[in-house]
Structures are given as C-alpha cells and as structure tokens.
C-alpha cells in the first residue's frame, strides 16, 4: 500500500481516540459506556498499528521529516 494510505489510516486513529473518551459524557449506563470505550479504543489502536504497519520504517522516517520541516516554517 502507498505512503498516503498509511498516513490516512494513521490519521483515522485520532477521531477514534476522541470519541472513546468523549462518549463518557453521554447519559447512558456504565456498562454501555464501558462497551463503547472498549470498541472505540480498540478501533483507535487498530488504526494506529495498521497505519504504522503500512508506513513501515522508511515511511515513518519520511513522515517525521515532513512534520519537522512543517514545524520549522
């Protein structure tokens, strides 16, 4: 898979992390909150590790270099 696909999959973990903790504010039972947290947090981790696997070591170095250049501007 391409570098771009890896970056997109890696970026998908951010909304999942946000949703996994934001759902705690919903007025539902503690059991439902626990189940939602496990599902959403699991999806976030899956996207995170999947994206890193797609990027690989060279893609990760390329992404870090791109972020450093962007921060320097």
Beta strands, then each sheet from edge to edge (+ up, - down):
end
